[in-house]
Amino acid sequence: VHCAGIESIMPLRFVTNKKFIDIMNLHVFSFIEIIKLIDKKKTKSDEYLTSIVSVSSYASTNGGAMQTLYSSSKSAVESLSKPLSKELANKKIRINSIKPGLVDTEMTERWRKRIGIQDQKDISSLQLYGIAQPKNVVNLIEFILSDKSQFIIGSAIDIDGGGPSSSLG
């Protein structure tokens, strides 16, 4: 499981190559290195299935203003899943991503304060079913890692509490 992340809320005028490379190193290149290590250790004759999960973000396809670096790096992580699953299929390695929406974490709390949401209760109203708990995300990861999900390959799975409540009805 690759669960690396750092929030990045930054106006375009402050984006630099170094900042972009730093976030890509954390989110994307580290994930590639993990996959390379697993690929190196596993052989075609190994009978067991291997499941790799990356934790992406709802923002990968629905990023907000000033989330250019974060959204694009998470999108890149997701884009790796399908072609690498095809490349590594002969070793029974499958790769999937999950796309959490708002989850009750320290990172979400920092993001809330940074964008000016004063009351934590207000953040729960942003998703149809409120803010997720980390256990909700863990449950999905456990399922994807299990053989019960052996036919889920190269997918990006939303776990976003029904999505933004503001876009409903």
Solvent accessible surface area in square Angstrom, and as a share of the most:
residue,aa,sasa,rsa
1,V,89,0.51
2,H,10,0.04
3,C,96,0.57
4,A,25,0.19
5,G,36,0.34
6,I,90,0.46
7,E,30,0.14
8,S,12,0.08
9,I,14,0.07
10,M,37,0.16
11,P,31,0.20
12,L,138,0.69
13,R,191,0.70
14,F,103,0.43
15,V,41,0.24
16,T,65,0.38
17,N,126,0.64
18,K,139,0.59
19,K,83,0.35
20,F,75,0.31
21,I,92,0.47
22,D,69,0.36
23,I,8,0.04
24,M,30,0.13
25,N,70,0.36
26,L,66,0.33
27,H,0,0.00
28,V,7,0.04
29,F,96,0.40
30,S,40,0.26
31,F,0,0.00
32,I,49,0.25
33,E,89,0.40
34,I,62,0.32
35,I,4,0.02
36,K,113,0.48
37,L,112,0.56
38,I,51,0.26
39,D,39,0.20
40,K,166,0.70
41,K,171,0.72
42,K,6,0.02
43,T,68,0.40
44,K,133,0.56
45,S,89,0.58
46,D,34,0.18
47,E,142,0.64
48,Y,127,0.48
49,L,65,0.33
50,T,23,0.13
51,S,20,0.13
52,I,4,0.02
53,V,0,0.00
54,S,0,0.00
55,V,17,0.10
56,S,4,0.03
57,S,11,0.07
58,Y,52,0.20
59,A,11,0.08
60,S,11,0.07
61,T,88,0.51
62,N,77,0.40
63,G,38,0.37
64,G,44,0.42
65,A,90,0.70
66,M,90,0.40
67,Q,29,0.13
68,T,74,0.43
69,L,5,0.02
70,Y,19,0.07
71,S,17,0.11
72,S,43,0.28
73,S,0,0.00
74,K,7,0.03
75,S,39,0.25
76,A,25,0.20
77,V,1,0.01
78,E,27,0.12
79,S,74,0.47
80,L,34,0.17
81,S,2,0.01
82,K,101,0.43
83,P,77,0.48
84,L,34,0.17
85,S,3,0.02
86,K,147,0.62
87,E,118,0.53
88,L,11,0.05
89,A,60,0.47
90,N,84,0.43
91,K,36,0.15
92,K,76,0.32
93,I,3,0.01
94,R,10,0.04
95,I,0,0.00
96,N,0,0.00
97,S,0,0.00
98,I,0,0.00
99,K,17,0.07
100,P,13,0.08
101,G,18,0.18
102,L,33,0.17
103,V,15,0.08
104,D,53,0.27
105,T,56,0.32
106,E,137,0.61
107,M,52,0.23
108,T,18,0.10
109,E,50,0.22
110,R,115,0.42
111,W,46,0.16
112,R,19,0.07
113,K,131,0.55
114,R,146,0.53
115,I,75,0.38
116,G,42,0.41
117,I,34,0.17
118,Q,154,0.68
119,D,67,0.34
120,Q,84,0.37
121,K,161,0.68
122,D,73,0.38
123,I,2,0.01
124,S,40,0.26
125,S,74,0.47
126,L,69,0.34
127,Q,12,0.05
128,L,89,0.44
129,Y,183,0.70
130,G,13,0.13
131,I,33,0.17
132,A,16,0.13
133,Q,86,0.38
134,P,62,0.39
135,K,116,0.49
136,N,67,0.35
137,V,15,0.09
138,V,61,0.35
139,N,73,0.38
140,L,32,0.16
141,I,20,0.10
142,E,96,0.43
143,F,87,0.36
144,I,0,0.00
145,L,73,0.36
146,S,36,0.23
147,D,91,0.47
148,K,174,0.74
149,S,2,0.01
150,Q,82,0.36
151,F,179,0.75
152,I,49,0.25
153,I,83,0.42
154,G,8,0.08
155,S,39,0.25
156,A,49,0.38
157,I,43,0.22
158,D,79,0.41
159,I,35,0.18
160,D,23,0.12
161,G,24,0.23
162,G,46,0.44
163,G,7,0.06
164,P,43,0.27
165,S,37,0.24
166,S,107,0.69
167,S,89,0.57
168,L,82,0.41
169,G,129,1.24
